Amino acid sequence: MKKAIFLDRDGTLNIEKEYLYQEKDLEFEKGVIEALSIFRDLGYLLIVVTNQSGIARNYYTEEDLEIFHQAFQRRLSFFGLKIDKFYYCPHHPEKGIGKYKQDCFCRKPKPGMLEKGIAEFDVDRNLSYMVGDKYADIQAGRAARISPILVRTGYGKEEEQKLQLGEAKVFDTLLAFAHYIKQRERL
């Protein structure tokens, strides 16, 4: 079995921008490249799980998102990094149009995308983490029985108010969490 860091995308890896799907708008959060390098060095798979209701709302297509994720990978490749898999949910239960208007099992806070990653990559839940900037990320991690981590980037500072005591560990940035993991694994 393998260990994995499941990562929300917007507000966690890249700077939050409403309905981001164009490469020209992609900016990584400060310290993300170093954080991903630390996770890689520690032997973690890097798996992105992202709600993409912009598809459901017909703001962009699944093909547009695939092109964006290829660009995301290209940018990471300059640093010798790559995401092992991008999972995305194109649905929205109220705002979706046509086939995308549904209450699915993949949209966070439900754990569907995490469960797919666990099955596809033979992930050990006990050695893995779900990191995000929204309470829905924490709920998805808990539902998948993976340790949830909230980062204060993106919407994290506001979303932290929703946490119950002990529900998730909280870090200022993804890099702060990476340093915590690195120190913990050296003990």
C-alpha positions as CSV (number, residue, x, y, z in Angstrom):
1,M,0.0,0.0,0.0
2,K,1.1,3.6,-0.7
3,K,0.8,6.8,1.1
4,A,-0.7,9.9,-0.6
5,I,-1.4,13.6,-0.1
6,F,-4.8,14.3,-1.6
7,L,-4.8,18.0,-2.5
8,D,-7.6,20.5,-3.2
9,R,-6.5,22.6,-6.1
10,D,-7.9,26.2,-6.0
11,G,-6.8,28.1,-2.9
12,T,-4.5,25.2,-1.8
13,L,-2.1,24.7,-4.8
14,N,-2.8,27.7,-6.9
15,I,-4.1,31.2,-6.0
16,E,-7.9,31.1,-5.8
17,K,-9.5,32.7,-8.9
18,E,-13.2,32.2,-9.6
19,Y,-13.7,29.4,-12.2
20,L,-10.0,29.1,-13.1
21,Y,-9.4,27.2,-16.3
22,Q,-7.0,29.2,-18.4
23,E,-3.2,28.8,-18.1
24,K,-2.6,32.6,-18.3
25,D,-4.4,32.9,-14.9
26,L,-2.5,30.1,-13.1
27,E,-0.4,31.3,-10.2
28,F,0.9,28.9,-7.5
29,E,0.5,29.7,-3.9
30,K,3.7,30.8,-2.2
31,G,5.8,27.8,-1.1
32,V,3.8,25.2,-3.1
33,I,6.7,24.0,-5.2
34,E,8.9,23.4,-2.2
35,A,6.0,21.7,-0.3
36,L,5.3,19.3,-3.2
37,S,9.0,18.5,-3.4
38,I,9.1,17.7,0.3
39,F,6.1,15.4,-0.1
40,R,7.7,13.7,-3.1
41,D,11.0,13.2,-1.2
42,L,9.0,11.6,1.6
43,G,7.5,9.1,-0.9
44,Y,3.9,10.5,-1.1
45,L,1.7,10.2,-4.2
46,L,0.3,13.6,-5.1
47,I,-3.4,13.4,-6.0
48,V,-5.6,16.4,-6.8
49,V,-9.3,16.3,-6.0
50,T,-11.2,19.4,-7.2
51,N,-14.8,20.4,-7.5
52,Q,-15.2,22.1,-10.9
53,S,-18.8,23.5,-10.9
54,G,-17.7,25.9,-13.7
55,I,-18.2,22.9,-16.0
56,A,-21.7,22.3,-14.6
57,R,-22.5,26.0,-15.1
58,N,-21.3,25.8,-18.7
59,Y,-18.5,28.4,-18.1
60,Y,-15.9,26.0,-19.6
61,T,-15.8,22.4,-20.8
62,E,-14.2,19.2,-19.5
63,E,-11.8,19.5,-22.5
64,D,-10.9,23.0,-21.3
65,L,-10.2,21.6,-17.9
66,E,-8.0,18.8,-19.3
67,I,-6.0,21.3,-21.3
68,F,-5.6,23.4,-18.1
69,H,-4.4,20.4,-16.1
70,Q,-1.8,19.6,-18.8
71,A,-0.5,23.1,-18.5
72,F,-0.5,22.7,-14.7
73,Q,1.7,19.6,-15.2
74,R,4.0,21.4,-17.6
75,R,4.6,24.2,-15.1
76,L,5.4,21.6,-12.4
77,S,7.7,19.7,-14.7
78,F,10.1,22.7,-14.7
79,F,10.7,21.8,-11.1
80,G,10.9,18.0,-11.6
81,L,7.4,17.5,-10.2
82,K,4.1,16.1,-11.3
83,I,0.7,15.3,-10.0
84,D,0.0,11.6,-10.1
85,K,-3.6,12.1,-10.9
86,F,-6.2,14.9,-11.2
87,Y,-9.7,13.9,-10.2
88,Y,-12.5,16.4,-10.7
89,C,-16.2,16.7,-10.1
90,P,-18.0,18.5,-13.0
91,H,-21.4,18.4,-11.2
92,H,-23.5,20.8,-9.2
93,P,-26.8,19.8,-7.6
94,E,-28.6,23.2,-8.1
95,K,-26.6,25.2,-10.6
96,G,-25.7,22.4,-13.0
97,I,-27.0,22.4,-16.6
98,G,-28.2,19.2,-18.3
99,K,-26.3,16.1,-17.4
100,Y,-24.2,18.1,-14.9
101,K,-27.1,18.9,-12.7
102,Q,-26.9,16.1,-10.2
103,D,-26.3,15.3,-6.5
104,C,-23.3,13.0,-7.1
105,F,-21.0,11.1,-4.9
106,C,-17.8,12.8,-6.3
107,R,-18.5,16.4,-5.2
108,K,-16.8,17.3,-2.0
109,P,-17.8,17.2,0.9
110,K,-18.6,13.7,-0.3
111,P,-15.6,11.4,-0.6
112,G,-16.1,10.0,-4.1
113,M,-12.9,11.4,-5.6
114,L,-10.8,10.3,-2.7
115,E,-12.3,6.8,-2.8
116,K,-11.4,6.6,-6.5
117,G,-7.8,7.5,-5.7
118,I,-7.6,5.1,-2.8
119,A,-8.8,2.3,-5.0
120,E,-6.8,3.2,-8.1
121,F,-3.5,3.7,-6.3
122,D,-3.8,1.2,-3.4
123,V,-3.6,4.0,-0.9
124,D,-3.2,3.3,2.9
125,R,-5.7,5.6,4.5
126,N,-3.8,5.6,7.8
127,L,-0.7,7.1,6.2
128,S,-2.4,9.7,4.0
129,Y,-3.8,13.2,4.2
130,M,-6.5,15.4,2.6
131,V,-5.3,19.0,2.4
132,G,-7.6,21.9,1.4
133,D,-8.7,25.4,2.2
134,K,-12.4,24.7,2.6
135,Y,-14.5,22.9,5.2
136,A,-15.8,20.7,2.4
137,D,-12.3,19.4,2.0
138,I,-12.1,18.5,5.7
139,Q,-15.5,16.8,5.5
140,A,-14.4,14.8,2.5
141,G,-11.2,13.7,4.2
142,R,-13.1,12.6,7.3
143,A,-15.7,10.8,5.2
144,A,-12.9,8.9,3.5
145,R,-11.2,8.2,6.8
146,I,-8.1,10.2,5.8
147,S,-6.5,12.8,8.1
148,P,-7.8,16.2,7.2
149,I,-5.6,19.3,7.0
150,L,-6.9,22.8,6.6
151,V,-4.5,25.5,5.2
152,R,-5.2,29.2,5.7
153,T,-4.5,30.1,2.1
154,G,-7.5,30.7,-0.3
155,Y,-10.6,30.6,1.8
156,G,-8.9,28.8,4.7
157,K,-8.9,31.7,7.2
158,E,-12.7,32.1,6.9
159,E,-13.4,28.4,6.7
160,E,-11.4,27.7,9.8
161,Q,-14.3,29.2,11.8
162,K,-16.4,26.2,10.8
163,L,-14.1,23.6,12.3
164,Q,-15.1,21.9,15.5
165,L,-12.4,21.3,18.1
166,G,-10.0,18.5,17.0
167,E,-11.7,18.1,13.6
168,A,-8.6,18.9,11.6
169,K,-5.1,20.2,12.0
170,V,-4.6,23.7,10.7
171,F,-1.5,25.2,9.0
172,D,-0.8,28.7,7.6
173,T,0.4,27.2,4.3
174,L,1.0,24.0,2.4
175,L,4.7,24.5,3.0
176,A,4.1,24.8,6.8
177,F,2.3,21.4,6.7
178,A,5.1,19.9,4.5
179,H,7.7,20.9,7.1
180,Y,5.5,19.4,9.9
181,I,5.3,16.1,8.0
182,K,9.0,16.1,7.3
183,Q,9.9,16.6,10.9
184,R,7.3,14.1,12.1
185,E,8.6,11.4,9.7
186,R,12.2,11.9,10.9
187,L,11.3,11.0,14.5
